[in-house]
Amino acid sequence: MVVDVDELNDETVDRLFHALADTTRRDILRRCVRGELSVSRLAEAYPMSFAAVQKHVAVLERAGLVSKQRSGREQLVRTDPDAVGRARQALDELESAWRGRVDRMARLLAEDAGAEEPEDPGHEENDTPEGPRR
């Protein structure tokens, strides 16, 4: 899946990870992956008010992780699999940036280690094979 880079601005990534940071919202997302569910059906699964579940769904919707569609008197919630791909792409970009930094640090450390010849701490300049000069 290819995601438009413009979609991954800081605000979008913030909304995605804010939505995914909550246990209840992740559970709602998992339930909706299996099939679309009404908000009232989702609310039955949690020890919170219907309004609280609606708010969780609204956060997921703002992040683009789910969408709602009216079916009669109910709002059906369905997931957007591409949104999870956007979260994955954001993490992949972070991983790539950090791996690049670690690789650069490793190269700098290797160059630094290669530039300095390690001294043999057992021998000083005035030492001879028979022992230190006095």
NORKAPE-V470350 format. One record per pair of residues at least 24 apart in sequence whose C-alpha atoms are under 10 Angstrom apart, sorted by the first residue. I is the first residue (numbers start at 1). J is the second residue. D is the distance in whole Angstrom. If there is no record, write none. Layout:
[[I & J & D] [I & J & D]]
//
This chain:
[[1 & 82 & 8] [1 & 85 & 7] [1 & 86 & 9] [1 & 89 & 10] [2 & 82 & 9] [2 & 85 & 9] [2 & 86 & 9] [2 & 89 & 9] [3 & 82 & 8] [3 & 83 & 9] [3 & 85 & 8] [3 & 86 & 7] [3 & 89 & 8] [4 & 86 & 9] [5 & 86 & 9] [5 & 89 & 9] [5 & 90 & 10] [7 & 86 & 8] [8 & 86 & 7] [8 & 87 & 9] [8 & 89 & 8] [8 & 90 & 7] [9 & 90 & 9] [10 & 90 & 10] [11 & 63 & 10] [12 & 62 & 9] [12 & 63 & 7] [12 & 64 & 9] [12 & 86 & 9] [12 & 87 & 9] [12 & 90 & 10] [13 & 63 & 8] [13 & 86 & 8] [13 & 87 & 7] [13 & 89 & 10] [13 & 90 & 7] [13 & 91 & 9] [14 & 63 & 9] [14 & 87 & 10] [15 & 59 & 8] [15 & 60 & 8] [15 & 61 & 10] [15 & 62 & 7] [15 & 63 & 5] [15 & 64 & 9] [15 & 65 & 10] [15 & 87 & 10] [16 & 59 & 9] [16 & 60 & 8] [16 & 61 & 10] [16 & 62 & 9] [16 & 63 & 5] [16 & 64 & 8] [16 & 65 & 8] [16 & 83 & 8] [16 & 84 & 9] [16 & 86 & 8] [16 & 87 & 7] [16 & 90 & 10] [17 & 63 & 8] [17 & 87 & 7] [17 & 90 & 10] [18 & 59 & 8] [18 & 60 & 9] [18 & 63 & 8] [19 & 56 & 8] [19 & 57 & 9] [19 & 58 & 10] [19 & 59 & 6] [19 & 60 & 6] [19 & 61 & 9] [19 & 62 & 9] [19 & 63 & 7] [19 & 64 & 9] [19 & 65 & 8] [20 & 59 & 9] [20 & 60 & 8] [20 & 63 & 9] [20 & 65 & 9] [20 & 84 & 10] [20 & 87 & 9] [22 & 56 & 9] [24 & 53 & 9] [24 & 56 & 8] [24 & 57 & 10] [25 & 53 & 9] [25 & 55 & 10] [25 & 56 & 6] [25 & 57 & 7] [25 & 58 & 10] [25 & 59 & 8] [25 & 60 & 7] [25 & 65 & 10] [26 & 56 & 10] [26 & 60 & 9] [28 & 53 & 9] [28 & 56 & 8] [28 & 57 & 8] [28 & 60 & 9] [28 & 66 & 10] [28 & 77 & 9] [28 & 78 & 10] [28 & 79 & 9] [29 & 57 & 9] [29 & 60 & 8] [29 & 65 & 8] [29 & 66 & 8] [29 & 77 & 9] [29 & 78 & 8] [29 & 79 & 7] [29 & 80 & 9] [29 & 84 & 10] [30 & 79 & 9] [31 & 77 & 10] [31 & 78 & 9] [31 & 79 & 9] [32 & 66 & 8] [32 & 76 & 9] [32 & 77 & 7] [32 & 78 & 6] [32 & 79 & 6] [32 & 80 & 10] [33 & 66 & 9] [33 & 77 & 10] [33 & 78 & 7] [33 & 79 & 6] [33 & 80 & 9] [33 & 81 & 8] [34 & 78 & 9] [34 & 79 & 9] [35 & 76 & 10] [35 & 77 & 9] [35 & 78 & 7] [35 & 79 & 8] [36 & 66 & 10] [36 & 67 & 10] [36 & 68 & 9] [36 & 69 & 10] [36 & 75 & 10] [36 & 76 & 6] [36 & 77 & 5] [36 & 78 & 5] [36 & 79 & 8] [37 & 68 & 9] [37 & 74 & 9] [37 & 75 & 8] [37 & 76 & 5] [37 & 77 & 5] [37 & 78 & 7] [37 & 79 & 10] [38 & 68 & 9] [38 & 69 & 9] [38 & 70 & 9] [38 & 71 & 9] [38 & 73 & 10] [38 & 74 & 6] [38 & 75 & 5] [38 & 76 & 4] [38 & 77 & 6] [38 & 78 & 9] [39 & 68 & 9] [39 & 74 & 7] [39 & 75 & 6] [39 & 76 & 6] [39 & 77 & 7] [40 & 74 & 8] [40 & 75 & 8] [40 & 76 & 9] [41 & 74 & 10] [41 & 75 & 10] [41 & 76 & 9] [41 & 77 & 10] [42 & 76 & 10] [42 & 77 & 9]]
//
